[in-house]
Amino acid sequence: PVVVATALPGASNPRLGLVATGAVGGIAAHFANTVGDTQEDRQTGVRGLPQRIGPIASTLVAAGMVAVAGVLLVVAVGATPFTITALVVDLVVAAAMPVVIRRSRARHAGFGLVIVAVAALVLAVVVSGGSRLVG
């Protein structure tokens, strides 16, 4: 949101809630992405926060952050049909993430779900109108 907002005529600042939404989405992606790499990270000595709390807790953090990102979007942009739809998508993804990660054979299934959730958020902002990007 920062790059897009500052590129607009007049170099407007983005809504802080959208910056927070993006940051929380990034946190969700980071935690979800580590779940599939647990063995490799252990072998190579990677010891970041997601590795320290383990794959189950990292899955729950990622799911929680996806839900928080959806709520932050609605708070930042307002309740439009698009933002509410994105929030619902995020809540469904958050609820499904632990089950999908546990049952999936794909190493990075959780990361894929976060991408879907974040894509819904981005689409909601774009469709709701660029004027909602700045405040």
Phi, psi and omega in degrees: 000328182293313182297314182294314182296319181285345176275349179290155176303132181090359178044062179287157174271143179286160174297133181299328178297327177286325176296317178297320178301314179296319180296316180294322175298321177294321176297316178301315180297318181298311181295317180295323182293333182282339185301318181285349184252018187305310182295314181297318179297321178297317182292325183266358176082017176289125186225049175285179182303313180300322179290325181290323181274345175093167186292325181292311179295323178296322177297316180292322176297313180300314180298317179297319179293325176298315179296316179298320179300319178297317178295316179300322179298313180297320178294318184287318188259333184106164182274096173251165176304327182286318180289324177294320177298316178298320178298316179298316177302315181296319179293322177294315179299316180299318180291324183279336188305310180301321180290314182296315181297319182292323186265343185280147174271346179288130183297326186242041179299321179296320178297319177299321178294321177297320178300317178299314181297315180292323177299321177297321179294314180298314180300320180298319179293314182297313183289329180290340177115139182298336180296339179279351182285326182250156182226000000 
